[in-house]
């Protein structure tokens, strides 16, 4: 999509889901050293998704070890109940799933009232239309490219038209909104997601399985994303 809108900066956001949970502070430091732009915490409650992960105290324990932005991907029911705890734990940005609360507009307002930056996430089956009336409350929209709950799943390429639709919507409205994708992002998929309009790329497995290590994985993904974004801008 040729657009005179400036491309938004590419950001690599690791998921710590595949990290060694026995030393998460060191793992965060290794990610910072590897050159990531932020860290995503996949918060799961065993209800919204069939998995259970990080409570606020775990994140709070890691907070002093790095200076990176912490974003909490809240894959939880009733996020209103928990969100303040994750802000107090040191999360700078909270990602609320559109499907997780009846009162999404109010919940995103609560994130801002708690002093954090707000973002909204869409599961694969949820249309862009579900969030068009809250785009003024968020700095980012996360388009899930897997069904949430686990790392290491296959990328759902049919989400690319949804990313493109969302990108065209935010450009048309002149909104400074990042588009994040999460799930199955790696060397073979990051180009399609970025060409469609994503600029914040969450990767877990692809970072930790790179035989040349985290630093190589981060720089390789960044280079692929920047090349794809440049190509899309001139298409
Ligand atoms: C799903 C999780 C995963 C994770 C990244 O709920 O949100 O998408 O962050 O997983 P990979 O990069 O291993 O697919």
Boltz pocket constraint, residues with backbone or C-beta under 6 A from the ligand:
constraints:
  - pocket:
      binder: B
      contacts: [[A, 15], [A, 17], [A, 42], [A, 73], [A, 75], [A, 146], [A, 147], [A, 148], [A, 149], [A, 150], [A, 151], [A, 152], [A, 153], [A, 182], [A, 183], [A, 184], [A, 185], [A, 202], [A, 203], [A, 204], [A, 205], [A, 206]]
      max_distance: 6.0
